[in-house]
């Protein structure tokens, strides 16, 4: 009988829970998820509950980030199709592009692949097509349409936690001031053989990591009861480079997210009422169906929210290292794409864990031997 391995996953956002879920599918692994914040909590340090969330890849063709996004789609597709309790549903998606935004604005550069009329994901998302000119609103130069998914994070995060528990993992509250402290927090009382660092924004302050290239990319949203009929975004706004417009309806009664902004380095946790007003105004202009043409007064607001995307300037950190006698696998820095890259990044993290703990060439239970990076 194979020896068991004690593993601590530090962090219970979408990245930590997805990584823990895949680790817990291997019966050799005894997984403990340790986190300051858990599903059900709302805290500015905890980004995952504030996310939309959806699958709209902005990763650049041919990169590791694009490979992670590509390898995440099959599981999100399966969950939307076969697992209604996960809180994921399909939505028609429309992307509008203005030529003046694409090269010269923060949002245009961030969305460059998404705005392309032939992005790398055109062959994996259903019903992808380029919009004819007569379907473009005034001021829009091009657009695409496809089927994607939107996630009700209030259902999905607890579902992920429940799946981990079903596989025998343990969830426990805990705070590690240093990455090596996490090794002493395994539920067995024994020292962990491996720690997986999924601390997101807190990686900037975690002892032994203190990654100063991790910064917040502040987002602000308005959650409403109105239904848009489709998921939408556009390449830019006339309200400043840091402001964006996106609309998505969460599954299973989760309401509709209106966004937003992308403010790098901004730690402000409270909603800006003036920004909220601009978000609502832009949203009803982009999608009159939200209020049947009645303007922002007809929006039925549930709440305003702010989330801090855990952006890493140098890109996602997916690597292993040995500190003293403990193996560490890092999986953090996903910015605004944590959900849509979650399974692909978790697969890579598990491969790194196996390299650290297992004999060379041993397969991981339930996962393909090679990631698909041909995009």
C-alpha positions, 0 to 999 in steps of 0.5 A: 500500500502506497504511503500517504502524503500530508499536504496543506493547501494555504488559502480557500479562494477558488484557486486553493479550493480547486487545487485541494479538490484535485489533490484530494482525488488521489487517495494517497493524499491527506489534504488539509485546507487552512485559511483565514477566510472561508466560503461564506465570508466577505472580507476585502482580503478575500477576492473570490466572493466578489468575482463575477465570475465568468469565462472570458479569456484575456490571456494571450495566444501561445502563453502558459496563461492561455494553456491554463484557460484552455484546460479549464474550459472542459470542466466548467463546461461539464459542470454547467451541463451536468452539475446544476448544484455547482451554480454555473450556467451557459450564457450567450456572450457579446463582445464589442470593440472600438478601434480607438480603445484597442491599442491606446487604453488600459482596458484595450490592452488588457482585453486585446485577445478577447476583442480579437475577431479570431481569438485563440478560444474561437474553436472551443467556445460554442457558436463563435461568430463575428457580428455583422456590421448591421448588428453593431451599435453606434461607435462600435467597430467590431464584435463577436458572439459565443456561448460561455458560462457565468458562475454564481460564486455564492453557490460555487465556492461552498460546492467546491468546499463540499467536494473537498470534504466528500473526498476526505479533505479537512477545512480549518481556520488558521493564519500562517505568518510564515509559509513554513508555519503552514506545515505545522497546521495539518489536521493530523497533527503531523508536519506536512510533506508539502504546502501549496501556497494559494494565498492570492493577494496575501502572498505580498505579506506572507513571511518566506514569500513577501512577493512585492510584485503582487498588487491589488487591481481594484474592481467595483461592481453593482449587483442588481435583480434586473436581467440582461438576457446576455453577457456583455462587455466593451473595449473601453469607456469615455470615463477614464482608462481604469474604468470598464463596462461588463454585464453578467447574470449569475446562475441560479438567482445570483443576480446580475453583476454590473462592472466596473473598474481595473485600478492597479495598486488601489487598496480602497475597500469602500464603494465610490458612489460616483463610480457606481453611478457611472457603472449603472449609466454605462450598463443601461446604455450598453444593454437597454434590456436591463431596464426596458429602456427606462434608465438607471432609475429602474435598476433594482440594486441588491448591493454595491461591492468592491473586490481586490483582484490579486494581480502579479505583475510578473504573471501567475507564480506556478513553481516549486521550491524547497524551504528547509525540509518542506516542499512548497508549491506556489499557485497565486497571482491570478488577477481577474482570471482566477476562475477561468484558469482555475483547473488548468493552474491546479493541474500544473500545481499538482504536477509540480507537487508530484515532481516534488513528492513522487518517483519520476514519471508517476501519473497523477490519478484522474488527470491527463499526462500532458497539458494541452498547450497547442493553442 
